[in-house]
């Protein structure tokens, strides 16, 4: 989407993060996206966008620490997600 503005991209990613298909992942990713995406630089925004292409169960297991995070996804965004607290 080369014509998409940053603002529209962030809105799309927030929407996508809120409606992943799994209630727990919706709550976690939706809250994180609402609070942090606008502050991320382009590199981290791209990393987040790519990360959420993974399946909801995998994302939840990685973020919750129930499964090890594959090396290709174990970056700054995953660190932010693992330390994120919804009630901050």
C-alpha positions, -999 to 999 in steps of 0.1 A, spaced: 0 0 0 23 27 -12 -3 54 -12 -13 47 24 -4 75 49 13 67 81 -19 77 100 -41 54 79 -15 26 83 -15 29 120 -53 29 121 -54 -2 100 -29 -19 122 -48 -10 154 -80 -24 139 -62 -56 128 -46 -59 162 -80 -56 180 -97 -82 158 -72 -111 154 -97 -138 161 -86 -148 196 -100 -129 225 -67 -129 245 -46 -118 215 -72 -91 206 -70 -76 241 -32 -78 243 -23 -66 207 -52 -41 205 -41 -24 238 -5 -24 228 -12 -11 193 -35 17 206 -9 28 231 24 24 211 21 22 173 20 60 168 53 63 187 72 37 168 97 45 141 93 31 106 116 1 113 97 -10 144 63 -4 127 74 -27 99 86 -53 124 52 -51 142 33 -53 109 52 -84 99 49 -100 133 12 -99 134 10 -119 102 18 -150 124 -10 -171 138 -28 -159 169 -20 -190 190 17 -186 181 17 -150 190 0 -155 223 23 -184 232 54 -164 224 43 -132 241 32 -151 272 64 -171 274 47 -204 270 68 -212 239 102 -199 229 101 -171 203 117 -181 170 149 -161 164 134 -142 134 107 -127 156 127 -122 188 134 -85 183 126 -52 199 89 -54 192 86 -89 209 105 -74 239 81 -45 241 51 -69 238 65 -93 265 69 -64 289 37 -46 280 10 -44 308 -25 -37 297 -33 -18 329 -4 7 327 
